[in-house]
C-alpha cells in the first residue's frame, strides 16, 4: 500500500495522510493525471473515517494538487508534471570529500563541555531536569487566541514585511511597561533589542565586545554555554568564586574587563548576591572601568520572600548590559529574549544582529506582545508560582528527609536545587545509574572550569516533574547514593 497510518505517532491522521500524498507526488510515485483511490476504498484500506479522507482530498484540491471531477473522483493535477527532479550524482558520501576539514575548523568547539540530558527525558517517571516546563500548565487556548489575532489580515500587515533591523514596537512597549518595571528597570525604547533567546543575546554581546586581550570574569560554577561562547572569542577567562552570598568580590573581579554574573539567582547554585556585594561589585566596576553582563535568567520565578530587584536597577553609569528571557517564563521553544543597554551599544548590536539574522521572527514577536498585553502572561506567572511553590516545598522536605545537609534552599525561588553530595561521589556515574531507576538528574561538573572540582555536585530541577512523584524520586536517588 502506498499510504500508511501510524497510530503511535503524535500527529493527526489527516496530517499523516496529506503529507504522504504530497511526498508521493513530489518524488514521482504519483503522476499527473493519475486517478486517486476513491475516498471509500482508501478509508477502508487505512482503517480510518471516510470523512477524514474527504477532508484531506478537498484540502489538496484547494492547494491545486488534486482536481475534483464530477462523478469521476479525484485526479492528480498537472502540478506533478511541473516538478523537476534533477538527476542525483553519487558524491561518494562524507568519505569522498577531498577537503581537509580539520585544517579549516576550530577544534575547540568539539571539545567544549555542555549540559546533556536524555532526549527522551519525558519518558522517565522522575525527570528532575532543569529548564524544561510542565506543558500542562501553559495556557494553550490563550496562546492560540493571540496567534489567531496576530494572523488577522489587518494585524498581519504590520509584521509580514521584512523588518530589516527593527523590532515589533508593540513587544518593545510591553517589555518596557510591564516586564522591566517589575525588575526595577526603566528604559527607553531605543535601549532595548529583541533576541532569539538569552543565549543569542550573549553571543551578540560577546561578538561585539570580546576579543583577544580582553579578560572576562565568569562565575565558577556558572552557566556552561556563556563560558563556551566567551571562550570562542579568544578571551582570557577568569573563574570567579561563588559562596553563600554570591560572587566573591576579590582581585579577580577587579582585574576583569567584563564580568558575567547572575546576581538575582545564581546559575547553578541558586544563591542571591547579598546587598553588600551588590554595592561592592558596582563600585569595583566604576573604579576599574569594567562592564557587567547581568543575566536575569529566572526573574519571573521569585515566589519566596521579598522581591529582589535587578542589579541593573542600581546602575547609574550605564555599565550593566541586562539580558532577559521570555523563553524561560513562557516556553523554551519560543526563543525570545532581550537586551537592555545604553542606546549607543544597542545600535551596534542591532547592526550586528542584522548581519546574522536580520530580525527575530515578527509573527512570534506580535503574538507574544498580545499575550502580555492581554494579561495572559501575568496570569500564567501566577499559576506557575502556585505550582512551583508547592513543588519547591515538597522538594525541600524530601531533600531534608533523605539527603540532609546536602543543599541550601534557594532564597529566590527558581526551579531547581543545587546538591553537594558526600566526599568521593561521582555525579556522572550517579546520573547513569539513576536512569535505571527512572530518575533523570544533571551532573554538576560541567558548570565548573575545572571539572574535577564539581564531581560531587549535581542539580535537581522540579519544573517538569509531577508534585506527587518528587519524594519517591528523591528517595530512590538517596538510596543509590
RANORMO-V959667 format. One record per helix or strand of 2 or more residues. SS is the DSSP state (H for helix, E for strand). FROM is the first residue (numbers start at 1). TO is the last residue. If there is no record, write none. Layout:
{{SS;FROM;TO} {SS;FROM;TO}}
This chain:
{{H;13;26} {H;39;46} {H;50;62} {E;66;69} {E;73;76} {H;94;96} {H;101;104} {H;108;111} {H;121;123} {E;126;127} {H;135;137} {H;140;150} {H;153;159} {H;169;179} {H;181;183} {H;189;191} {E;192;195} {H;197;209} {E;215;220} {H;224;232} {E;236;243} {E;246;247} {H;251;254} {E;258;261} {H;275;288} {E;291;295} {H;299;301} {H;311;314} {E;320;325} {H;332;334} {E;337;340} {H;343;357} {H;362;373} {H;376;402} {E;416;420} {H;427;436} {E;439;440} {E;442;443} {H;445;447} {H;451;454} {E;457;461} {H;467;480}}
